Every structure is written in C-alpha cells, then in structure tokens.
Amino acid sequence: MSGQNRADVTPGIKVAVILKKDQRSGVKTEGVVKDLLTNSSFHPHGIKVRLEDGQVGRVCEIL
C-alpha cells in the first residue's frame, strides 16, 4: 500500500516515510506511526505523520 489514503494509515502501524530533509534523495525512514498530521482523506505525496521517535514525514509505504 502506498500511504496516500488516510483510512489506510492508523496509529501503531509500521511505515516507511520520507522526511522533509530527504525529499530530494528519496531516502526512506522506517518507524511506527504516533499521530496523523494530514486532515484530508487523500494526499498525492502521502499522508503526513509523526513517528513514535518524533520525526515527521510523509508515508511512502505501509510495511
């Protein structure tokens, strides 16, 4: 799953995100979702989340 639909992303699931600083390189960071920061039901670049370690990024893949 891609992580573009808010319904697919829930707190507690493991995801791969692209952090703001890694948008050019596309480096993925894995973590567990703590909070959903995007309010819309769909976002073409991925739902923005806060991971349990405090990092913020857009979900590119649900693991």
JONORZI-V327728 format. One record per pair of residues at least 12 apart in sequence whose ideal C-beta (glycine too) atoms are under 10 Angstrom apart, sorted by the first residue. I is the first residue (numbers start at 1). J is the second residue. D is the distance in whole Angstrom. If there is no record, write none. Layout:
((I	J	D) (I	J	D))
This chain:
((1	13	10) (1	15	9) (1	59	9) (1	61	7) (1	62	4) (1	63	9) (2	44	10) (2	46	7) (2	47	10) (2	59	8) (2	60	7) (2	61	7) (2	62	8) (3	15	6) (3	16	8) (3	17	8) (3	18	10) (3	33	10) (3	43	9) (3	45	10) (3	46	5) (3	47	6) (3	48	10) (3	49	9) (3	58	7) (3	59	3) (3	60	6) (3	61	6) (3	62	6) (3	63	10) (4	38	10) (4	41	10) (4	42	6) (4	43	6) (4	44	6) (4	45	8) (4	46	6) (4	47	7) (4	58	9) (4	59	8) (4	60	9) (5	41	7) (5	42	6) (5	43	9) (5	46	10) (5	47	8) (5	59	10) (5	62	10) (6	36	7) (6	38	6) (6	39	8) (6	40	7) (6	41	5) (6	42	7) (6	43	8) (6	47	5) (6	49	10) (6	59	10) (7	41	7) (7	42	9) (7	47	10) (8	47	8) (8	59	9) (8	62	6) (9	33	6) (9	36	6) (9	38	9) (9	46	9) (9	47	5) (9	48	10) (9	49	6) (9	59	6) (9	62	7) (10	33	7) (10	36	8) (10	62	10) (11	32	8) (11	33	5) (11	34	6) (11	35	7) (11	36	7) (11	49	9) (11	50	10) (11	52	9) (12	32	6) (12	33	6) (12	34	8) (12	52	9) (13	32	7) (13	33	6) (13	49	10) (13	59	9) (13	62	6) (13	63	8) (14	30	7) (14	31	7) (14	32	6) (14	33	8) (14	51	10) (14	61	10) (14	62	8) (14	63	4) (15	28	9) (15	29	9) (15	30	7) (15	31	7) (15	32	8) (15	33	6) (15	46	9) (15	47	9) (15	49	7) (15	51	8) (15	57	9) (15	58	10) (15	59	5) (15	60	8) (15	61	7) (15	62	5) (15	63	6) (16	28	4) (16	29	7) (16	30	5) (16	31	8) (16	46	10) (16	57	9) (16	59	7) (16	60	6) (16	61	4) (16	62	8) (16	63	6) (17	29	5) (17	30	8) (17	31	7) (17	33	9) (17	46	7) (17	47	9) (17	48	9) (17	49	6) (17	50	10) (17	51	7) (17	55	7) (17	56	8) (17	57	3) (17	58	6) (17	59	6) (17	60	6) (17	61	8) (18	45	9) (18	46	7) (18	57	5) (18	58	6) (18	59	8) (18	60	5) (18	61	9) (19	51	9) (19	55	6) (19	56	7) (19	57	4) (19	58	9) (20	48	10) (20	55	10) (20	56	7) (20	57	7) (20	58	9) (21	55	10) (21	57	9) (22	57	8) (23	45	9) (23	57	9) (23	58	8) (26	60	8) (28	57	9) (28	60	6) (28	61	7) (28	63	10) (29	51	8) (29	53	9) (29	55	6) (29	57	6) (29	60	10) (30	51	9) (30	61	9) (30	63	7) (31	49	9) (31	50	9) (31	51	3) (31	52	6) (31	53	6) (31	54	10) (31	55	7) (31	57	9) (31	63	10) (32	49	10) (32	51	6) (32	52	5) (32	53	8) (32	63	10) (33	47	9) (33	49	5) (33	50	8) (33	51	7) (33	52	8) (33	59	8) (33	62	9) (34	49	7) (34	50	5) (34	51	6) (34	52	5) (34	53	9) (34	54	8) (34	55	10) (34	56	10) (35	48	10) (35	49	7) (35	50	4) (35	51	9) (35	52	9) (35	56	9) (36	48	8) (36	49	6) (36	50	8) (36	59	9) (37	49	6) (37	50	6) (37	56	7) (37	57	10) (37	58	9) (38	58	8) (38	59	9) (43	58	7) (43	59	9) (44	58	10) (45	58	5) (45	59	9) (45	60	9) (46	58	4) (46	59	4) (46	60	5) (46	61	9) (47	59	5) (47	62	10))
